Amino acid sequence: MISLRQIIIDTNLLVLLIVGLTDRSLINKHKRTRTFEPEDFDLLIKILASYEKMLVTPHILTEASNLVSQIGEPVKKTVLLTLSNLISDHQEVFEPSSEIVKHEQFLRLGITDCAILRLIKKDIPFVTVDWDLFQIASKDNKMATNFNYLRVPRMFKA
């Protein structure tokens, strides 16, 4: 059962979460998190702390697994272990792909993002760094947030 104490984050933020939880110093080194700063990880942790559970889909988890694995050993095993531990703490929501591909945005956004769009119609808080996904999500979900709007602008950093 879905409660108001749950949140969904996109794949990119899940990758940031996994890498940051593994080792905060990896954020600037991992191929898939170089666009983030350690402070972005801190902000994400602060956001997630307000919720009891994070909802994930098999599609988000599959993409995240593939993306966090794009690093050499021994770090690869460590980030995958972090992902494994994270999965057990959160609720996975499954919907058949045959239903997800019926979403009107499938040809534009693909299966992972459409799985998210179908899930967030229930007005579950959703945070993303993906501009296209945010634009579409915010039409159906007033609780959608673009994480980039919350980040400290780099131009003001010392």
C-alpha positions, 0 to 999 in steps of 0.5 A, spaced: 500 500 500 502 506 498 502 512 503 503 519 503 510 518 507 513 515 500 517 518 495 520 517 488 526 519 485 529 518 478 534 513 476 540 519 476 538 521 483 538 514 485 545 513 482 547 519 486 544 516 492 548 509 491 554 512 489 554 517 495 552 512 500 558 508 498 563 513 498 561 520 498 568 522 495 566 518 489 561 523 487 566 527 483 570 521 480 564 516 478 562 517 471 555 517 472 555 522 478 560 527 475 555 533 474 553 532 481 557 535 487 557 532 494 553 537 497 548 535 492 548 528 495 547 532 502 541 535 499 538 529 497 539 525 503 536 531 507 530 530 502 529 523 503 530 523 511 523 526 510 520 520 508 519 513 511 520 509 504 522 510 497 518 507 492 522 504 486 520 500 480 524 494 477 526 499 471 529 504 475 533 499 479 535 496 473 538 502 470 541 504 476 544 497 477 547 498 470 549 505 471 553 504 478 556 498 475 560 503 470 566 503 474 572 499 475 573 494 481 573 493 487 569 499 487 564 496 482 562 491 487 562 496 493 557 500 489 553 494 487 553 492 495 550 498 497 544 498 491 543 491 494 542 494 501 538 499 499 533 495 495 531 491 501 529 498 505 525 500 500 518 498 496 518 496 489 512 497 485 511 492 479 507 494 473 507 489 467 511 492 461 506 491 456 502 496 460 507 501 461 508 501 453 501 504 452 503 510 456 502 516 451 509 518 452 513 512 451 516 513 444 519 520 447 521 518 454 522 510 454 519 505 459 523 507 465 520 514 465 513 512 463 513 507 469 515 513 473 509 517 470 504 511 471 506 511 478 506 518 480 499 519 478 497 517 485 500 524 487 506 521 490 512 526 491 517 525 485 524 528 485 528 528 478 533 532 474 531 530 468 527 536 465 523 533 460 520 528 465 519 533 470 515 537 465 511 532 463 510 529 471 508 536 473 502 536 469 499 530 473 503 531 479 503 537 483 508 534 488 513 533 482 520 537 483 526 539 479 532 537 483 536 542 479 532 548 482 534 546 489 541 545 488 546 551 490 548 554 483 555 553 482 557 560 480 556 562 487 561 557 490 567 559 492 
